Amino acid sequence: MLKEYRTITEVAGPLLVVEGVEGATYEELVEITLPDGEKRRGKVLEVNRDKAVVQLFEGTSGVDVFGSGVRFLGRGIELGVSKDMLGRIFDGLGRPIDDGPEILPDKRLDINGAPINPYARNFPNEFIQTGLSAIDGLNTLVRGQKLPIFSASGLPHNMVAAQIARQAKVVGTDENFAVVFGAMGITFEEAEFFRRDFERTGALERAVLYLNLANDPAIERISTPRIALTTAEFLAFEMGMHILVILTDMTNYCEALREVSASRKEIPGRRGFPGYLYTDLATLYERAGRIKGKEGSITLIPVLTMPEDDKTHPIPDLTGYITEGQVYLSRPLLKKGIEPPIDVLPSLSRLRQKGVGEGKTREDHDDLFNQVYAGYARGKQAQELAVILGEAALSDLDKIYLEFATEFEKQYVGQGYYTERTIDETLDLSWELLRAFPRRELKKIDEKLIEEHLGSGK
């Protein structure tokens, strides 16, 4: 029988302080019984001698300091996992919200998990096809990689996240691929969009959704990505599946972390965020990857909105240090009507070269990347010159690059949210766009490849 404490001495925001506690441990699960019999749950955030600071999942509204009892359950937050979770929708704490039955778990796992030991890691080297040319062709995603999407307020990151979740696959191993989708701090309208989109397109059959709403408690928001990653670890490393984890929006997660930190009266770091923000994000991101001797893998795409479009803000800044690249969404491209508005010039996939080439994508992929990227970069410079000097001041060659940049944005990047392209279609489109250039300008492509795809001549 667990001992019940009736020694709550303070309630502050989502926290309460319990005194006279014996043997409480950090992250331990707590059950609070209110005078009317209602039960709430929380976890231990801090232990100091016989005092324990507890954060409630459902908030402290209605908690009576004198009439409420507290029991320490002797275990952390656990998630019951099973392969039956595929095709289901849960709230941010793993409770079903799709009118389906409760999950009968194969086992129960602590949601805090652990980052993958660097020595046990297997290097990412297999191409994942997202169906988006701007990612597959130029910022290639590799199985086991961590590739965040940097967005901003008002940009369609939810549309891009849903599109990747629908379309992503490891080519040739479709039957072992699944998506774990964790949404944090989203509105009811956004939650309905994700739910309807997954159900309408059939993507829900190979997905697990966790939806945490903006009006849910902050502590639940902190647990949601951990629950999503725990699910992914079970499916990947025990069921041998290839799992893509999409977490949106990490900015809401970090704001919840700041709220909890302020409630605990911790000394703030940059912009009021806790000093351990980097460590906390790393404990999440580093749970993705491949493990030697294990068949499955976890590939991670965290989505975050940069406050005030500022990429030096602590959230994108620290995320960039931990992950292997970033994909930027652009407000100017969105204003031009380019959908999805992926800005390929500042975007980067640090593991791109490990996932492209013969046997993975195609032998011409690397050369095409170099030529298309260089051509678009020069075309953007021509666009800027045309704005300053007028298009009449451009040379004939600059006008070709200007036209290439326009067509590249329109055809290559702006494929729409419901168009899926194979990697072959993306690479063939690259060749079509490069036909606009004189042969002498294709300096970054092997001559044999040029003759094979464009034929001999000028």
PEMO-V698145 format. One record per pair of residues at least 24 apart in sequence whose C-alpha atoms are under 8 Angstrom apart, sorted by the first residue. I is the first residue (numbers start at 0). J is the second residue. Records with the same first field share a line. If there is no record, write none. Layout:
I=J + J
//
This chain:
1=70 + 71 + 72
2=70 + 71
3=68 + 69 + 70 + 71
4=68 + 69 + 70
5=65 + 66 + 67 + 68 + 69
6=64 + 65 + 68
7=64 + 65 + 67
8=64
9=64
10=59 + 64
11=262
12=58 + 59 + 262
13=54 + 55 + 56 + 58 + 59 + 259 + 262
14=52 + 53 + 54 + 55 + 58 + 59 + 262 + 263
15=52 + 53 + 54 + 55 + 59
16=50 + 51 + 52 + 53
17=50 + 51 + 52 + 53
18=49 + 50 + 51
19=49 + 50
20=49 + 50 + 51
21=49
23=51 + 71 + 73
24=73
26=75 + 76
27=71 + 72 + 73 + 74 + 75 + 76
28=71 + 72 + 73 + 74 + 75 + 76
29=53 + 69 + 70 + 71 + 72
30=69 + 70 + 71 + 72
31=67 + 68 + 69 + 70
32=67 + 68 + 69
33=61 + 62 + 63 + 66 + 67 + 68
34=63 + 66 + 67
42=75 + 76
54=218
55=218
56=216 + 217 + 218 + 219
57=215 + 216
58=216
75=109 + 110
76=109 + 110 + 111
77=107 + 108 + 109 + 110
78=107 + 108 + 109 + 110 + 226 + 229
79=103 + 104 + 105 + 106 + 107 + 108
80=104 + 105 + 106 + 107 + 108 + 230 + 233
81=105 + 106
82=234 + 238
84=207
85=203 + 204 + 205 + 206 + 207
86=203 + 204 + 205 + 206 + 207
87=203 + 206 + 207 + 208
88=207 + 208 + 209 + 210
89=207 + 208 + 209 + 210
90=209 + 210 + 211
91=181 + 183 + 209 + 210 + 211 + 212 + 219 + 220 + 222 + 223 + 226
92=209 + 219 + 222 + 223 + 226
93=209 + 226
108=229
109=229
110=222 + 225 + 226 + 228 + 229
111=225 + 229
112=225 + 229 + 286
113=282 + 286
114=282 + 283 + 284 + 285 + 286 + 287
115=285 + 286 + 287 + 288 + 290
119=290 + 291
120=288 + 289 + 290 + 291
121=288 + 289 + 290 + 291
122=289
123=288 + 289 + 350 + 353 + 354
124=350 + 353 + 354
125=169 + 353 + 354 + 359
126=169 + 170 + 354 + 355 + 359 + 360
127=167 + 168 + 169 + 170
128=166 + 167 + 168 + 169 + 170 + 421 + 422
129=163 + 166 + 167 + 168
130=163 + 166 + 167 + 418 + 419 + 420 + 421 + 422
131=163 + 412 + 414 + 419 + 420
132=411 + 412 + 414 + 420 + 422 + 425
133=341 + 343 + 411 + 412
134=326
135=422 + 425
136=364 + 368 + 422 + 425 + 426
137=343 + 351 + 368 + 372
138=326 + 343 + 346 + 347 + 348 + 351
139=348 + 350 + 351 + 354 + 355
140=348 + 350 + 351 + 354
141=298 + 350 + 351 + 353 + 354
142=169 + 288 + 289 + 296 + 297 + 298
143=287 + 288 + 289 + 296 + 297 + 298 + 299
144=287 + 288 + 297 + 298 + 299 + 323 + 350
145=284 + 287 + 288 + 298 + 299 + 300 + 301 + 322 + 323 + 324
146=299 + 300 + 301 + 322 + 323 + 324 + 325 + 326 + 348
147=299 + 300 + 301 + 302 + 303 + 318 + 322 + 324 + 325 + 326
148=300 + 301 + 302 + 303 + 325 + 326 + 327 + 328
149=302 + 303 + 304 + 305 + 315 + 325 + 326 + 327 + 328
150=302 + 303 + 304 + 305 + 308 + 327 + 328 + 329
151=303 + 304 + 305 + 306 + 307 + 308 + 328
152=304 + 305 + 306 + 307 + 308
154=328 + 329 + 330 + 333
155=339
156=302 + 328
157=189 + 247
158=416
159=339 + 416
160=245 + 247 + 302
161=193 + 196 + 197
162=416 + 417
164=202 + 243 + 245
165=197 + 200 + 202
166=419
169=241
175=239 + 240 + 241
176=205 + 240 + 241 + 242 + 243
177=205 + 206 + 240 + 241 + 242 + 243
178=205 + 206 + 207 + 242 + 243 + 244 + 245
179=206 + 207 + 208 + 209 + 227 + 228 + 230 + 231 + 242 + 243 + 244 + 245
180=206 + 207 + 208 + 209 + 227 + 244 + 245 + 246
181=208 + 209 + 210 + 211 + 223 + 224 + 227 + 244 + 245 + 246 + 247
182=208 + 209 + 210 + 211 + 212 + 223 + 246 + 247 + 248
183=210 + 211 + 212 + 213 + 220 + 223 + 224 + 246 + 247 + 248 + 249 + 251 + 252
184=211 + 212 + 213 + 214 + 215 + 220 + 248 + 251 + 252
185=210 + 211 + 212 + 213 + 248
186=212 + 213
187=212 + 213
217=255 + 256 + 258 + 259
218=255 + 259
220=251 + 252 + 255
221=252 + 255 + 256
224=283
225=283
228=283 + 286
231=297
232=297
234=295
235=294 + 295 + 296 + 297
236=293 + 294 + 295 + 296
237=295
238=295
239=293 + 294 + 295 + 296
240=294 + 295 + 296
241=295 + 296 + 297 + 298
242=295 + 296 + 297 + 298
243=297 + 298 + 299 + 300
244=297 + 298 + 299 + 300 + 301
245=299 + 300 + 301 + 302
246=299 + 300 + 301 + 302
247=301 + 302 + 303
248=301 + 302 + 303 + 304
249=301 + 302 + 303 + 304
250=303 + 304 + 305 + 314
253=314
269=313
270=313
277=317 + 318
280=318
281=321
284=321 + 322
323=348 + 349 + 350
324=348 + 349
337=408 + 409 + 412 + 413 + 415
338=412 + 413 + 414 + 415 + 416
339=412 + 413 + 414 + 415 + 416
340=412 + 413
341=412
344=372 + 376
360=422 + 423
361=423
363=448
364=426
366=443 + 444 + 445
367=426 + 429 + 430 + 443 + 444
369=443 + 444
370=441 + 442 + 443 + 444
371=429 + 433
374=400 + 403 + 404
375=400 + 403 + 404 + 407
376=404
377=401
378=402 + 403 + 404
379=404
399=435 + 436
400=436
403=432 + 433 + 435
406=432
407=432
//
